[in-house]
Amino acid sequence: MDPIQGSTFPFVLHAGRYTDILEIMENLIEKIKQTIENESLFAPGDTALVMLSGGGDSVALLRALTVLSGEFGINLHALHVNHLIRKETADADEAFAAALCGELGVPCTVERIDVGAFAQANGLNLEDAGRRVRYTAAEKLVERLCEQKGARRSQGKIVTGHSLDDRVETFFSRALFGAGTGGLGSTRAKRGAIVRPLIGCERRQLREWLSANGFSWREDESNEDVTRTRAFIRSNIVPVCEELNPSFRGALERTMDLLSDDDALLSAMANQFARDFSDDRVVGEHIVFNISFMRTLEQTMARRTLRSGILQMFPEASRMDASHIQNLVDHFDCDSYVQDLPDNLRAEVRYGTLKVTKKRPVDTWEDTVLDVEGETDLGAAGKLYLEEVGADEISADPFSATVDADVFLGSLSAGPARTGERMHPLGMEGSKLLSDVFIDAKVPKEQRALVPVIRDASQVVWVAGRTLDDRYKITKETKRAWRIEWVAREEL
């Protein structure tokens, strides 16, 4: 970013819009104050962590809040994240932010994080990676600041410099690539711990206020890179809208507010449906929807309910668009359907349920000879326990099998199912492919590699947790019996 001195900033005032720069200076603080009051952004004693990049919006935010902090009883703290991209410029931004905080008497924390390396490691573009890094750093810092003050976490606010122009650009970006009313409602003044006091202010107004006071800021040259969607919208779409209607920002703001209000009502309904229609849910792990219940909803509400439930369990899954959700709704009637979702999620429609889980790498393991009278570690597939028991000690636990040891051909081993492998399921005449056994037992395809198949020489004895081979069942002639128990890795 390059430094911009307020006294050199060119005023471009539209006729009838701004008649006096002094009026702009007076009105801006009042406008920010009204936003804070109307949206209840702060409560007395709150810690307000300002995200300070050094750009015009964040500088205006910090300076305005230093004026208003006493009135609202908030404790200011600033965070500057050095992305370590374009090193000299980034270091100059860091020095500017630190100097500004020193001038204003605001404590400042600087985090230096290699965003380029983070983006490469996580398969993200630089913009998305930078945003994630900044917010993660902010969440950790605000939690630490609250602990130091002995305050509740709810008393910590992450304060960003998003303006009305940011909201307009977000609207166009989402409209161009597809979004529902929630997305088109765009950025609001408050979302959880994140608050945006400048959301009703125009970017031009903020810079005119800074210039009129002789305050400097730094400009990020990447904002002029029209190969980036936001910069293209700012340079090409917004000017055309302004030419057609000089007051279009205010008109679009009202439209976005109406969309957001409608979305809030529908979202409250969807949140309740998501809770009522999911049979199993663990934050950060999985959510399982009951499809028979989901089918009772109109498609519009079914889509909202799916999105709501997924976001409840995976708050980071913000990149899902309408097409991802519609695809899932369209496959409610499938017996088997798998779809990868953004943010490393996977959705599976199987046997009347839709399960969304965090994708994990599939671990491999190899055939292993079982230890007699003891425990055998199968690695990714868990553990097997083998012990000699009485022939009458038959367990009803599906993860335990009692087998006739007198018919063994040799030592037992365990390994993944093999292609084309067959067995004689208990009580069935003839043989059956293990792949069909898994299908009948409703074992998802991607999980089958971690289900141990216990073998006697090359014959299948037991598909762990599923079915015993009829040739190894306990009979009246059985004199020696062994019990095999499987504990899957996720249960250890």
N, C-alpha and C positions, 0 to 999 in steps of 0.2 A: 504494500500500500504506500502511496505517496502522500506527503503531508499537504493539507489544504488549510490555508490561513483564512479565517472568516472575512477579513477586510478585503480579500481579493476575490471572493465568491461573487459571480455575476448574478444580480437579481433579475429574474424574468417574471414580472408580475402581470397577470392577465387583467385586462380592463374590467372593472366592476368586481373583481375578486378580492384583491388586497389593495386598499386605498392608502394605507399608512403602515409602514414597517413597525412603528411603535405599537400599533394595535395588535399586530401579529405577536410581538414579544409579550404583551400583557395577556393575550388570549391563550397562548400555548400552555402556560402553567395552569391556568384555570381549566383548560380542556383535559389535561392529564389528571388534575385533581378530581374532576367530575367522573372520569373513567374509574379511578380508584374507588371513589365513593359508591357509584352506581353498581359496580360489579363486585364490591366488597373484596378487593384484592388483598388488603392487609388488615391485620388486627394489631392493636398496641402490643409491643413486645416482640413482634415478628422479626426474624432475621431475614433480610432481603439480600439475596446473593445476586448481584448484577453481573450478567455475562458481558464482559467488556472486551470487544475485539479491537477497539480504537477507531472504528468507522463512525460516520456521522450519527447514525441512529443510536448506537450504544453510548456514544459520548453525550448526546443530548439526553438520553435516559439517565445516565449517572448524574449529570449536572442538575437535571430537573428534580431528581429524588433527593439530592443534597439540600435543595430548597424546601422540599415537602416532608423530609424525614421527621423533623421535630413535630410538625402538626399531626402526623399519623403515628408517632411513637415507634418508629421502626429502626432497627439497627442495620446499617449498610455495610456490606462487604463486597468486594469485587473479585471476579475470577477472570484471568486472561489465560487462554490456552494457546501456546506456541506450537503450531503444527509441524515445525521444522521443514517446511516446504519453502523454496525460494529464500534460503537462509538469511541473507543480509536484510531483505525486506521484513522477514518474520522477526528477526532480532530487533529491528528498528520499531516495529509495531509493539513488541514487548516493552521496550524502553519507554515508548510514548505512553503506554497504558500505566506503567509503574509511576512515571512522572506525574501524570494526571491525578492518580490516586493520592500521591504525596501532596500535591497542591491542594486537593480537596479534603485531605485528612481522612480518607477512606481506606481501611485496611485492604490490602490486595494480595491475593495468592496467584502465583504463576505456575502453570503446569506445562512442561515441555514433553510433548508426545509425538513420536514419529508416525504421523497419520498415513504417509505413503506405505510404510511397512505394514501397518494395521490393515489398510485397504487391500493390499496384495494377499495377506494371510487369510483374509475373510471374504475374498472375492467381491469387493465392493468398489464403487467408483469413489473418487476422492471427496466429492461433496457429501455423499452419504456417510462415508467413514468419518469425516470431520465432524459431522453432526452427532454421530453416535459417541465419538470420543469426548466431545464437549459436554454432552448431557450426562454421560457416565461420571466424568470428573466432577460436574456440578452436584450430582446426587450424593456422591461420597462426601464432598466438602460440606454441603449444607447439613448433612446428617452429623458430621463431626462438630460443626459450629453449634448445633442445637445441643449436643451432648455436653460441650464445654460450658454452655450457659445453663445447663440443667433444664432445658426447655423440651417440650414435646416436639416430635418430628413434624407435626402438623403446623408448628410455628415457624418452620423454615420454608421460604419461598424462593424459587428460581426465577429471576426476573430477566426477561429478554426484551430486546429493542425492536420487536416486530411492529411495523407501522401499517397504516391502511393500504399503502402501496404493496407491501408484502402480501396482504390479504387478497388484494385484487390479482396479483400475479399468481398466487396459489390457485385462485378460482379458475383462471384461464388455463393454467397448467393441467388441472384436473379435468376441466371440461374438454380439453383437446384429446386427452388420453383415456377418458371414461371414468365416471364417478357417479355415485348416487347422491341423494340430498345431503347426506352427512359430509361427503367430500366437497360438494359444491357450497355448503354452508361456510367452508373455509375456516381459517384460523379465528378463534374467539379470544376474548380477553383473559380467559382462565381455563386451564385444563389440569386438574389435579394440583400439584405443587407449582406448576408453571404459570406465571402471570405476565401479562403484556400491557403495561400502562399506556403505551404509545399506539395502541391498535386503532384508535380513532383519529390519529394525526397523519397528515400527508408527509411524505418524505421531503418534498420541496419546502414545506413549512418548517420542518425541523432544521434544515440547513440554513434557511433564511434567519431563523432565530439564533443559531450559532454564529452566523456571520455578523449579524447586527450587534452581537455582544463581543465580537472580536475573538471568539473561541475557535481554536483549530481542531482538526481531526485528520484522520488518514483515510485515503481512498484506495480501495482494493481494485487493482487493474483488471482482475478477472471478471469484475462486474460488467466490463465492456466486451467480453468475449461472447459474441452472438451465436457461437456454436453451442452454447449452453442454453437450455430451454428458457430459464428465467430471464437471462439477458436478452434473448430474442424477443420475448414477450414485452419486456420493458422498452426495447428500442423500436419495435415494429408494430405491435398490436395496441399497446396503450396509447401511443400518439394518435392513431386513427380513431380510437374511441373518444379521445379528448377533443378531436376535431369535430366529430359528429355531435358530441354533447360535452361541453366544458365541465359540466357538473356530474359526469358519469360516475365518478368515484362514490359520491354520496348516494346516487341512485342504486349502484351495485351493492353498496354497503347495506341498504335497506332490504334489497332482495336476498342477500346472503343471511341477514338476520332472520328473515321470514323462513328461509329454508332451514336454518339452524333450529328455530323454534319447533317447526314441524318434525324435524329429525329427532329432537329431544323427546317429544311425546312418543313417537314410534319406537325409539331406542329403549325407553323405559319398559314398554310392552315386550319388546324382543328380549331384553335382559331377563325378564321374568319367565318367558317361554324357554329360554336357554337353560335356566336353572331347573325348570319343571320337566323338560323333555330330554335331559341328559342323565343317563343311568350311572355314569361313573366319571369323575372329574378330579384331576390333581394338577394344581397350578405348576406350569413349567414342564409337565410330563405328558398328559393326555386328556382328552375329553371324548366321551362316547355318547352319541345321539341315538335315541330310539326313533328309527325311521317311520314306524307305524304312527307315532305321535306327530312327527314332523309333517307327515302327509295330510294331517288335518288342517294345516295352515295354508292360506293363500300363498302363491309363489312369492309375492312381495315380502310378506312377513316371514316366510321360510328362509329367504335369503338373509334378511336382517337377523333372524335368530341364529343362523349358522355363524355369521360374522361376529355377532355379540358373544356367543359362547366361546368361539376360538380366541377372541381378544381378551376375554376374561381369564383364560388359562395361559395365553401367550401374549402379553401386552406389547411385546416387541414386534408382533406380526402386523406392522402398519402398512406393508407394501402390497397386501392383497388387493386386487382390484375386482370390479364387478364380474368380470369373466371367470375368475377363479371360483367364486361362490356359485355362479350360475351353472357351471359345469358340474358341481357337486349335486345341486338340486336336480339337474337333468338326469343324473345317474342313481337317483333314489331306488329305482326299480331293478337295478342290476344285482345279480348275485355276487359279482366280484368286480370291483373297480378300484384302481389305485391312481392317485394324482399327487404329484409333488407340488407343494405350495411355497411361496417365498419364505424367507427367514428360516430355512432348513426344517420345514414342516412337511409331513406327509399325511394325506387323507386316504382312508380305506373304507370302501363300502362292502360289507360282507354280512350275509345272513341276517338282514334286518337291522343292522347297525351301521353307523358312520363314525369311524374313530379317527381322530386327528392326534398325531403324536409327533414328538421331536425325532427327527431322523438320526439314527446312530449307525456308525460303521458296522458292517456285518463281520463279526469275528470268525475266524476259521479254527478248526480243531481237527485232530487226527484220530484214527482208530487206536484204542487203548485197551490193553488186557486188564481185566478187573482183578483187584486184590481179593484173595479169599479171606473171608471173615474180617472185613474192614472197609475202609473208605478209599475210593478212587477219584482223584481230581481230574475232571474232563476239560478243564480250562473254561472256555467260553460257554460250554454246554452245562456247566454246573458240576455236581458231584453225585456219585452213585455209592450206595452202601449195601454190602452183601453180608448176610449172616444166615447160619443154619437154624431152622425153626422146626417146630412140630408140624406134621402134615395137616393138622386140624387148625393151624393158626393162619387162617386166610383173612386178609384185610380187605375192607371195602374201599379203602383209599385208592383212587385211580393212579396216584403217583407211587404206589407200592404194588408189587406183584409177588405172589408165592408160586414157585415153580417146582416141578418134579425133578430132583437132582439125579435120580436113577437113570434117566434117559439121556443125560448129557453125553455128548460125543468127545468133549475135551474141555479146555478152559474157556470161560466166557470172556467176551470182548464187547466193547461199545464203540460206535462210530456213527457218522452221519448216514442218512439213507442213501442208497446207491441207485443210479438210474436203472429202471427196469426191474428192481428188486421186488420179490413177492413173498407173501407169508400166508399161513392158514389161520385166519382170525378165529378166535374162540367161538365154538358153536356153529361154525360154517363149514360146509362141505366144499372142498376145492380151495384154490388159492386166489389171492387178490394182490394187485399192485399196491405197493406202499403209497404211491401217489394218490390212489383212490382211498386208501385208509385215511390219509391226511384230509382229503376233501370231505369225506363223510364225517370226520371229527371236527370239521370247520377250523382247521389249522391254517392261518394265513401263509401264503407261499413263501414270503420272505422270512418266516419264523421256523420253517421246517428243517433248515440246516442245523438248528440248535436243539432239535429233539433227538436224544440218543436212541439208537437202535441197538438192542442187546442181541448178540449172536452167540450161538454154540457152533464152533467151526464156521461154516458159511450159512447155517440155518438161522433164520430170525426166531428169537425166543420171545421178545417183548418190544413193542414200540412204546417207549416210556411215556406214561401218562395217558396212553390211548387204548391199546388192546394187546392181549396175550395171544401167542400162537397156540392153537388147539392141541398140538403135539406135546406141549409142556405143561398141560393143566394137571392139577392134583386129582388123582383117582383113588379108588378103594385099595389099589395095589401099591400105592405110593408108600415107600418106607422112609425115604430121606427127602426133605424139602428145604429149599433156600428162599429167603425173602430178598428181593431187590427193591431198593427205594431210591427214587430220584429227587434231588433238590436242584431246581433250576438256578442259574447264576443270579438272576434278579432277586431271588429269595434269600440268598446267602448274606 
